[in-house]
Amino acid sequence: MKPRTLPPAARALLPGLLAALLVACPALAAGCAVRVPPAPRITMSPASGAAAVPPDAGLVVRAEGGRLTSVLAFAGRDPVPGAFDPAHTVWRSSWTLRPGTQYVVNAVATGPQSVTAQVAGRFRTLTPRHELAVASVVPSDGETVGVGMPVIVTFTGPVEDRAAVERALEVRGPAEGAWHWASSTQVVYRPRKWWPAGGEVRVTAHLAGVRAAPGTYGSADRTVAFTVGRAMVSTVDTRTHQMVVRQDGKPAQHIPISAGRATTREYTTTSGIHLTMDKGNPVRMVSPGRRKGDPGYYDKLIDYAVRISNSGEYVHALDNVWAQGRANVSHGCVNVRPDQARWFYDHALRGDPVIVTGTTRELEWNNGWGYWQLSWPRWLAGSALRHEGATTPSAAS
């Protein structure tokens, strides 16, 4: 049988067809193999397998030659919060890491032509020689407070790196505010103006892993959430011997009062912006620095007492109606008629402002909760982040 041959016309087209194929597929001689781009490169810091990792640097995952599409990190069983940069080439943990904890990380990145890469790793953070914890937070979790309420965080030991610790304190609420260090173991947050009535505030100390001093790291986080109640602000004029209580801007009570007799500094009521701190019914009041039999000694149980400073000042009940509204005869407290004292006691929340005027003794900013005595610039000066913008991240949400 004779072999089949191409017609002359087809044979004439064959060289051009082969040339076109070579242009379309330069790798024809190599079997037209497809060239696949390299996979993205994923790195993590700390590196997988690392031990005794300092927790204050956090966790960082990077992709070269592609974009990160997924990063999942766990501290034990707890997910680690974090965020991508705008280009999705870097993922960073939101906060420092938990000391003495094993971390597991899984990351995926995608490059050109949908080429993907995946990495899985684990590491362990160091166990510190010394730990720092939150000893207490005021107000209490779930508490309803007054519009002047500060947030007071007390630590179990002194803080040397105040900026690092302050940077880890997050406040989410309806008002701008800032932190102010009252001592090496206590920091206080105050809004620039009163909290709005009805506001919700959430405070988180992301303390775990924060390096507070050489060899000392925060041991655990702490969260407190509270609600701001109605706006109750009281003004006390010691010259007219009157107290006016306003709720949400409207007068609720007009109360005749008797303030400190002012014969000594001790017996002078302090002028300034006080806050209600606590209350008791009754409260035992004993003259400071005196013994029984000394001149001016007293030891009494006082009803419906609401404390407004640490120097022994209360708004309380006393049955000396003859002086209330007429004369200042007390040892420094603001005393009122028993029925009106009971009303004030029943309605007072911690953090309600009580503004006293008319005396020669000024309330010190650190006498109780006299924090509103400081102007806003002076308050900001007490922040360790004053050069970084003291209201971040503790700002209105």
GIHU-V395069 format. One record per helix or strand. SS is the DSSP state (a for helix, b for strand). FROM is the first residue (numbers start at 1). TO is the last residue. Records with the same first field share a line. If there is no record, write none. Layout:
BEGIN
SS = FROM-TO, FROM-TO
END
This chain:
BEGIN
a = 8-24, 28-30, 55-57, 112-114, 162-167, 338-347, 370-373, 376-380
b = 41-45, 53-53, 60-64, 67-75, 78-79, 82-84, 90-93, 102-110, 116-125, 130-132, 134-138, 144-145, 151-155, 169-173, 177-183, 186-191, 200-205, 211-213, 216-218, 222-228, 232-237, 242-247, 250-258, 260-260, 270-275, 278-280, 283-286, 299-302, 305-307, 314-317, 330-330, 334-336, 353-357, 361-362, 395-396
END
